[in-house]
Amino acid sequence: MKSPFQWCLVVIGLLAASTSAALAQSDDEESSEDDCSPYKLSEPFGDTEPDSGFRFTADVLIWTRTTSTTGTPVIGGPESFTLGGLSNGFVGGYRLGGAWLIDPNYEVEGVWTTFSDWTASGGGILSRAISFNNGQGNTLVDPSGNANFINTGTFFRPVFDAAMDPLANPAILNYAFLNGNSTYVLYSSSSLNDAQVNFKTRRSSDQRFAFGIGYRNVGFDESLTAVVNGTFGTNDIPAGGIVHTILTDQALTKHGLTLLSGAADGWTNTPANPMSLSMLWNGTASNQMNGLQGTIDATLLQRGSFAVAGDIRTGIFYNRISGSAREVYTASGSDNSVYGRSFTDDRDVASFAGNVGLNGIYSFNDFVRFRAGYEVMLLTNMAVAGNQQNGISYNSLGNASYSVQGGSNIFFHGARAGLEVVW
């Protein structure tokens, strides 16, 4: 089965072939036609519109996107993975537009574009244990002697700091970890909404290009979640003659976690009744861009009922970015303690937004047209969910703070097809 991208190429290819055939036929007839021929190259498509009236457009969009996401590992070690492993495929959206054709020279248009359910997911099984406190080389943690790990350079740092604290955690001589065959899941969801109102000139019999200026609002929101699930374990090396099997409440709360529910007793390794532990990280990002943009619409080529047209929308925008980073550690089985922490922040930045599109157009008559083409969209200096872990920093006392992370570029591209009605 062909992908949406391949179908788009087929549609554009058919349009191009039809246009070439029309051009060839027109060239044969051109020598016998006078200068007023409706098939002249210089005659743009726009002059078939009425001097005043209304235009309505409806397009189906099939787009994909790429973005710059942090390379920070969620866990380290031989089975390390990052948030950048998710693949965003082609998804469907739509665009609705309306225009008031004021007179032969000017028009006002409004356009709404939306993608409301952009998701991606992934996951797997980690055959090796995940060490909490530098036990990755210990065969009692993992028989291979090369376990996965968390530390100050990965996600879930509060658990590492708690397990490494000899004052708050009397089991420091023990290694704490998740046993082998833990699982992980990654999931992201995002939405794009784009609203604009533009005042433009109109293409006419002596003007191939139309120029405009307008107001635009672009909203991009994203959430990304990573969850690691496994069975909590310790290697039970005696410390001071006592077997320690607990990562204590004191250790966890000293390093920034708050008890959210359950007993304030930390996490206990009870072999007869194993304790499961779920470590969840969630990042969110929101972008609200507002500002002015310039527009260009052009009829690039026309022959009879066929035309090729292009459009550009671009501007610099005031962008309110906000973000959050949240961690939740949920015990189940022999324990019910739930710990967590969360951060939020926002600030204002300047961002660029630009769209470039190319369409093949077929006119059924003076009132109804079909068009299909391809479009690219670029947003710069954006906040994306996968980078918000980088916003958590620590001072000399080990206290954490957070600053929302921007600076990412998002590139959208894909096919569009729809109808245009003028009356």
N, C-alpha and C positions, 0 to 999 in steps of 0.2 A: 504493500500500500504506500502510495506516495505521501511524503511529508507535506505540511502546509507550505513550506518554502518551495518544494518542487512544484506543487500545484500553482503557486504564484508565478514561477518561471514559465510554466506551460501557458497560463493565461496571457502573460506579457508577450510570450513568443507568438501566440496566435494573433494578438493585436498588432504586433510588429509586422507579421506576415501579411495581414489584411491591409495594413497601412501601405506596405510596399507595393502590393498589387494595385491599390487605389492610385498610388503615385504613378505607377507605370501606365495605367489606363489614362490618367489625367494628362501625362506628358504626350501621349499619342494624340489626344484631342486638343491640346493647347494651341497648336498651330492654326486651327480653324476657328478658334474662339476669340472674341474681342477682349479688350482690356477690362471689361466689366464682368468677366466670367466669375461665377461664384467659386471656382476651383483654383483661383490664383493663390500662389504661395504667400503673397503679402496680405491676404485677407484673413484676419484672425477669426477664431470661433465666436468671440464675444458679441459680434454685431448681430447675431440672430436673436439676441434677447430683446424684450420690449424696452422702450425708453424708460418706463417705470413699472413697478410691480414688486413681485416677491420671488425669492428662490429658496427651495428647501433641499437639503442633502442628508442622506443617511448612508453610512458606511459600516461595513463589518471589518474589523481589524484582527489580524493574526500576527502577534509580535512575540519576540523573545528579547532577553536582555542580558548584559554582562555588567559586572561591577567589580570594584576592588575591595576585597575582604581580607581581614587580618590573617597573617600566616602564623599567629600564635597557636601552639598546639593545645587542644583541649586536654589531652594527656600526653606525656612523653613516653619514649621507649620504642621497642621494636614494632608495636602496633599503633604508633602515634597517628592521630588524625586531627584535622582542622575543620573549621566551619566553611572553608572555601571549597570543600568537596561536593557541595550541593550543585546540581545542574538545573538551571531554569530553562525549561523547554518553551515551545510556542504555546501561547494561550490566546483566547479570544476576548475581544473587547468591542466597543462600538463608538461611533462618532456621529453626533447629530448637529446639523447646522441650519441656520436660517438667515436670510438677508433681506433687507428693505432696499430695493432699487429706487433711489430717490429721484434721479433723473438720468439722462444719458451719460453724465460725467461722474456721479458719486453714488456710493452705497454704504450701508452699515450692516455688518455681519456679526452674528454671535455663533460660537462653536463650543460644543461640550464633548470631551473625550474621556472615557473611563475604562479602566481595567480593575475589577473589584475583587478578584479571587485568584491571585497569582501565587501558587504554592509549589514547594519542592520538598522532598524528603529523602532520607537515606539512613543507613544504619548497618550494624553488623554484630558479630560475636568476637570478644577478645579472649583468646585462648589462654593468655598468660595473666597472672595476678597484677593488680595495680597497687604499688607500694605507696603508703602515705608518708613515710619518714626515712627515706634513704635506704630501704631494705631491698632494692632491686637486684643486688648481687648476692642475696642470701637464699640458699636453696630451701630453707624452711618457709620462705615467702613464696617462691616459685621454684619447682624442681630444675628448671632450665638454668637458674642462676642469672637470668637476664629478664627481669620482670619489667612491666610498664611502671610508670610512676607519675605522681603529681609533685610539684615543687613551686618555687617562686616564679618560675618561667612558664607555668601552665595555668589553666583554669583551676578553680577549687583551691586556691591558696590557703584560705583559713583553716582547712583540714590539715594541710601540711604544717602550718605554723603551730597548730595545737598539738599535733603528734610529735613535734620536735621540741616542745617546751619542757625542760626537765623540772621546773618548779611547779607548773600547773598540772603536769601529767606525770605521775609517779611511775608510769609504765614506759618511760622513755627508753629503758633498756630493751623493751620489747619492740617488735615491728608490728605496726597496724597496717592493714591492707584490705582490699577486696580480692576474694579468691578468683582463680581462673574461671573462664566461661562466663564472665560478666557480659552484658549486652550494652549497646549504645544506640541511640536514636537521634537523628538530626531532623528538624522540621522548620521550614520558613514559610511565611505568608506575607504578602505585600499588596498594596493597592496604589493605583495611579489615577488621579483626577486632574483634568486640565480644562479650564474655562477661560474663554477670551472673547472680547468685544473689540472689533476693529472698524475704523472709518477709513474707506479706501476710495481711490479713483476706480473707474471702470474701463475695461478694454473696449475699444471702439474700432471702427473701420480704418482709422489711421494711427492707432496706438496699440502695439502688441503687448506692452507691459502695464501693469496696474500696481500702484504703490499705496501703502497705508501705514497708519500708526494705531496702536490699540493698547488696551489694558488686559493683563493676563494674570491668572492665578493658577499655580501648579501645586498640587499637594501629593506628596509621596510618603507613605507610611509603611513600616516594615517591622516584623517581629521574627526573631530567630531563637530556637530552643535547642539545647543539647542536654540529653539525659543519659546518665550512666547508671545501670542497675547491677547489683551483685550481692554476694554474701560476705558480711564483715568477718574478718579473722584477725587473730594475733598469733605470734609464734611462741608465746608463753615461756619465755626465758625468765627465771626467777630474778627479781631485783631486790636485794637486801633480804633474801630468804623468803620472799612472798611472790607467789605467782600472780602477775597482773594481767588482766584480760579486758580492761576498760580504758577507753578513751574518754576522759572525764568531762563532766559538765563544766567544771572550772576551766579546763584547758580550752574548750570550745568557745565559751563566752568571753574568755580573756582576749581572744583574737578576733573579735568583731562579730561573732554570731550571737543571735538572740533566740532564746527558747520560744518557739511559736505555739507549740502544743505538746501534750504528753508530760511524762515525768522528767524532772531535772536531774537525770542520772547519767547523762552521756550515752555512750554506746558500749555494749558488752558482748564479748565473744562467748556464746554459750553453745558448745558443740552439740549437746543433746537437744537443743531447741534453737537452731540457727537464726541469727538476726539478718534480715535483708536490709540493704541500704540503697536508697535512690538519691543520686546527686544531680540536681537540676540547675542549669544555668539558662537564663532568658535575657536577651537584649532586645530593646525596642528603639526605634528611631522615627521621628516625624519631621517632615520638611514642609513649610508653608511659604511658598514663593509668591511675591506680589510685585508688579512693576509694569513698565511700559515696554512695548516691543515694536519693531518695524516689520512690515510685511512686503513681499514681492510676489505677484502672480504673473505668469508669462505663458502665452501661447507660443510654443516653440515651432510647431509645424502643423499644417492643416491641408487635407485633401478631401474634398467632398464631405462625407459624413464622419470622417475620421480626423482626429487631432491628437497631438502630443502636447501636454501642458506640464508646467512645473510650478512649485510654490516654495517659498522660504518664510519662516517665522523665527525671529531671533531677538534677544534682548538680555540686559543685565537686570537681575532682580534682587530685591530685599528678601532674604530667606531667614525665617525664624526656625532654627533647628532645636529639637529637644530629644533627649534620650534617657534611657534607663538601663541599669544592669541589676539583675536579681539572682540570688542563689537560694535554693531550698534543699535541705538535707533531711530526708524522711526515712525513719527506721520503721520496720514492721517485723512481725514474728515475735521474738522474745522481748522486743523493746518497742515503744511507741513514741520515742522522743523525736520532735521535729524542730530543727534549727534553721535559721536563715538570716539573710541581710539583703538590703536593697538600697539603690542610689538613684537619684534623678538630677537632671540639670538641663538648662536651656541657654541659648545665646543667639545673637543676630550675626549673620554673615552675608556677604554678597555672592550670588551664584549666577551662572550663565545658563540659559536655556535656548536651544536652537533646534528647529525641524527643517528638513529638506525632503521634498517629495517629488516623484515623477509619475505621471499618469498617462495611460492611453485612454482616449475617450471616443465613444461611438454615439452619435446623435440619431435617435429614432425619428425625431421631428424637432420642431422649434421649441418644444416644451419638455421633452423627456430625453435624458442622456444616461448612458451607462459608462462607468469609468472603473478602471482597475490599475493598480500600480504598486509601487514600493516606497517606503518612507523610513527615514532614520531620524532619531531624536537623541540629543546629548544634553545631560544635566551635569553641571560641575559643582564642586565644593558642597557635596551633599553629606548628610548623616545617614549611615546605613547600620542596621542592627548588628551585623557581624563584627563591627569594629569597636563596639562599646566596651568590651573587656579592656581594651587599651587605655580607656579613660580612668581606670582605677589605679591610683598611686598611693605610696606609703611614705610617711615622714620618718624621722630618725627614731621615734618612739614606737613605730609599727602601726600607727593609726592610719586607716584608709580614708581616702577622699576620692571624689569622682568629678570629671569634667567631660561634658558631651563631646564626642569625636565627630568632626566634619572632615572635609577635604577629599571625599571620595567622588569619583566620576561614574555615572551610570549611562550606559549606551543601550538604547532601545532600537530595534529595527524589525521590519516585517511587512507583510502584504496588506493591502486594503482594497476593497471592492464595494461598489454601491451605486445608488441612483441619485440623479439630480433632476429636480422638477422646477420649472419656471412658469409663472403665470402673471 
